[in-house]
Amino acid sequence: MRVRSFLGELSPGARGALARYGTRFSFPRGSFLISEGALDSDVFVLLSSYVKVTASLTDGGWTLVAVRMSGDLVGELAGMSGAPRSASVIACGCEPVTALRLSWGEFEQVKAEHPEVLARLQESVSRKLAAATRRRVDYRRRSPTVRLARVLVEMADDFGQSVRGREVILPMDLKHLEWGELIGVSESTAYRALRELRDLVDAHHRRVIVMDLTGLRAVADRE
């Protein structure tokens, strides 16, 4: 279990309550946990694999907003605001996504029994909003290579798996187009940014290997 995640930061008692109230589901690759515009307010606690968070564009296309991994909470904004879903959440990875699904009422009950859940919820939302704000600022102030480095460092800190030496594995398979969507550039620009980081990052397999996290941080810290 990822320590730096919504689920990983909860006590065993709170995690047990989520398991009691929630229903465990398995979502094959490509299936929707949440559909943009839907009026439901269920929340999902991811237990394995990863999901993509996407939002529609005015021209009828869609863009990748974020990636969430096991241990993360998704779908909470609709329950908190009462508004329709602002994005879709889609299962990815080679293995099915397993998740606990709770209605907003069930989640509220868990919060009432375990106040720490509310604190973790607030932290989760704050981190997501802070990341979104950083992306907007970076888009105006930093080069595509620096923006990509900052996203990769953020992912490495949040859910990277440390292996031999300085290497950190990010267990995801994103196309150049999707990396571009995350940092607000075209597919070709994202490809060039990855090429510029090739001595620090290997993104040619079904996972990303950060070969030198210290060096990647140095790039991410450039103005």
For each residue, the residues with C-beta under 8 A, 3 or more apart:
1: 5 7 8 70 71
2: 5 7 8 69 70 71 158 159
3: 8 9
4: 8 9 157 158 159
5: 1 2 8 9 69 70 71 72 158 159
6: 9 10 45 71 72 73 120 121 123 124
7: 1 2 10 15 18 45 46 47 70 71 72 73
8: 1 2 3 4 5 71
9: 3 4 5 6 120 123
10: 6 7 14 15 18 114 116 117 120
11: 14 15 114 116
12: 15 16
13: 16 17 114
14: 10 11 17 18 110 114 116 117
15: 7 10 11 12 18 19
16: 12 13 19 20
17: 13 14 20 21 110 113 114 117
18: 7 10 14 15 21 22 45 100 102 110 117
19: 15 16 22 24 100
20: 16 17
21: 17 18 102 106 107 109 110
22: 18 19 45 100 101 102 106
23: 100 101 102
24: 19 47 98 99 100 101
25: 98 99 100 101
26: 96 97 98
27: 31 32 33 91 96 97 98 99
28: 31 91 96
29: 91 92 93 94 96
30: 90 91 92
31: 27 28 90 91
32: 27 35 88 89 90 91
33: 27 44 51 74 75 89 90 91 97 99
34: 38 42 44 74 75 85 87 88 89
35: 32 38 85 88
36: 54 55 56 85 86 87 88
37: 84 85
38: 34 35 84 85
39: 84 85
40: 78 85
41: 75 78 79 82 103 104
42: 34 75 79 101 102 103 104
43: 73 74 75 76 79 101 102 104 107
44: 33 34 73 74 75 89 99 100 101 102
45: 6 7 18 22 71 72 73 99 100 102
46: 7 49 50 51 68 69 70 71 72 73 74 97 98 99
47: 7 24 70 71 98 99 100
48: 70 95 96 97 98
49: 46 69 70 91 92 93 95 96 97 98
50: 46 67 68 69 70 92 93 97 171 172
51: 33 46 67 68 74 89 90 91 92 97
52: 64 66 67 89 90 92 178
53: 64 65 66 67 68 74 87 88 89
54: 36 62 63 64 65 87 88 89 90
55: 36 62 63 65 86 87 88
56: 36 60 61 62
57: 60 61 62 63
58:
59:
60: 56 57
61: 56 57
62: 54 55 56 57 88
63: 54 55 57 181
64: 52 53 54 67 174 178 181 182
65: 53 54 55 87 181
66: 52 53 128 131 182
67: 50 51 52 53 64 92 155 172 174 182
68: 46 50 51 53 72 74 89
69: 2 5 46 49 50 72 158 159 171 172
70: 1 2 5 7 46 47 48 49 50 159
71: 1 2 5 6 7 8 45 46 47 159
72: 5 6 7 45 46 68 69 124
73: 6 7 43 44 45 46 76 121 124
74: 33 34 43 44 46 51 53 68 89
75: 33 34 41 42 43 44 78 79 85 89
76: 43 73 79 80 107 121 124 125
77: 80 81 83 86 125
78: 40 41 75 81 82 83 84 85 86 104
79: 41 42 43 75 76 82 104 107
80: 76 77 125
81: 77 78
82: 41 78 79
83: 77 78 86
84: 37 38 39 78
85: 34 35 36 37 38 39 40 75 78 88
86: 36 55 77 78 83
87: 34 36 53 54 55 65
88: 32 34 35 36 53 54 55 62 85
89: 32 33 34 44 51 52 53 54 68 74 75
90: 30 31 32 33 51 52 54
91: 27 28 29 30 31 32 33 49 51 96 97
92: 29 30 49 50 51 52 67 97 172 173
93: 29 49 50 97 171 172 173
94: 29 173 206
95: 48 49
96: 26 27 28 29 48 49 91
97: 26 27 33 46 48 49 50 51 91 92 93
98: 24 25 26 27 46 47 48 49
99: 24 25 27 33 44 45 46 47
100: 18 19 22 23 24 25 44 45 47
101: 22 23 24 25 42 43 44
102: 18 21 22 23 42 43 44 45 106 107 110
103: 41 42 106 107
104: 41 42 43 78 79 107 108
105: 108 109
106: 21 22 102 103 109 110
107: 21 43 76 79 102 103 104 110 111 117
108: 104 105 111 112
109: 21 105 106 112 113
110: 14 17 18 21 102 106 107 113 114 117
111: 107 108 114 115 117 118 121
112: 108 109
113: 17 109 110
114: 10 11 13 14 17 110 111 117
115: 111 118 119
116: 10 11 14 119 120
117: 10 14 17 18 107 110 111 114 120 121
118: 111 115 121 122
119: 115 116 122 123
120: 6 9 10 116 117 123 124
121: 6 73 76 111 117 118 124 125
122: 118 119 125 126
123: 6 9 119 120 126 127
124: 6 72 73 76 120 121 127 128
125: 76 77 80 121 122 128 129
126: 122 123 129 130
127: 123 124 130 131
128: 66 124 125 131 132
129: 125 126 132 133
130: 126 127 133 134
131: 66 127 128 134 135 154
132: 128 129 135 136
133: 129 130 136 137
134: 130 131 137 138 150
135: 131 132 138 139 147 151 182 183 184
136: 132 133 139 140
137: 133 134 140 141
138: 134 135 141 142 146 147 150 183
139: 135 136 142 147 183 184
140: 136 137
141: 137 138 223
142: 138 139 146 147 150 222 223
143: 146 147 222
144: 147 148 183 185 189 190 192 193
145: 148 149 192 193 196 197 219
146: 138 142 143 149 150 219 220 222
147: 135 138 139 142 143 144 150 151 183 184 185 193
148: 144 145 151 152 179 182 183 190 193 194 197
149: 145 146 152 153 197 200 216 217 219 220
150: 134 138 142 146 147 153 154 220
151: 135 147 148 154 155 179 182 183
152: 148 149 155 156 170 197 201 208 210 216 220
153: 149 150 156 157 213 216 217 220
154: 131 150 151 157 158
155: 67 151 152 158 159 160 170 172 208
156: 152 153 160 168 170 210 213 216
157: 4 153 154 160
158: 2 4 5 69 154 155
159: 2 4 5 69 70 71 155 170 171
160: 155 156 157 168 169 170 210 213
161: 168 169 170 171
162: 167 168
163: 167 168 169
164: 167
165:
166: 211 212 213 214
167: 162 163 164 209 210 211
168: 156 160 161 162 163 209 210 213
169: 160 161 163 207 208 209 210
170: 152 155 156 159 160 161 207 208 209 210
171: 50 69 93 159 161 207
172: 50 67 69 92 93 155 207 208
173: 92 93 94 205 206 207
174: 64 67 178 179 182 203 208
175: 178 179 187
176: 179 180 187 188 190 191 194
177: 180 181 187 190
178: 52 64 174 175 181 182
179: 148 151 174 175 176 182 183 190 193 194 203
180: 176 177 183 184 185 186 187 189 190
181: 63 64 65 177 178 184
182: 64 66 67 135 148 151 174 178 179
183: 135 138 139 144 147 148 151 179 180 190 193
184: 135 139 147 180 181
185: 144 147 180 189 190 193
186: 180 189 190
187: 175 176 177 180 190 191
188: 176 191 192
189: 144 180 185 186 192 193
190: 144 148 176 177 179 180 183 185 186 187 193 194
191: 176 187 188 194 195
192: 144 145 188 189 195 196
193: 144 145 147 148 179 183 185 189 190 196 197
194: 148 176 179 190 191 197 198 201 203
195: 191 192 198
196: 145 192 193
197: 145 148 149 152 193 194 200 201 216 219
198: 194 195 201 202
199: 211 212 215
200: 149 197 210 211 212 215 216 219
201: 152 194 197 198 208 209 210 211 216
202: 198 205 208 209 211
203: 174 179 194 208 209
204:
205: 173 202 208 209
206: 94 173
207: 169 170 171 172 173
208: 152 155 169 170 172 174 201 202 203 205
209: 167 168 169 170 201 202 203 205
210: 152 156 160 167 168 169 170 200 201 213 216
211: 166 167 199 200 201 202
212: 166 199 200 215 216
213: 153 156 160 166 168 210 216 217
214: 166 217 218
215: 199 200 212 218 219
216: 149 152 153 156 197 200 201 210 212 213 219 220
217: 149 153 213 214 220 221
218: 214 215 221 222
219: 145 146 149 197 200 215 216 222
220: 146 149 150 152 153 216 217
221: 217 218
222: 142 143 146 218 219
223: 141 142
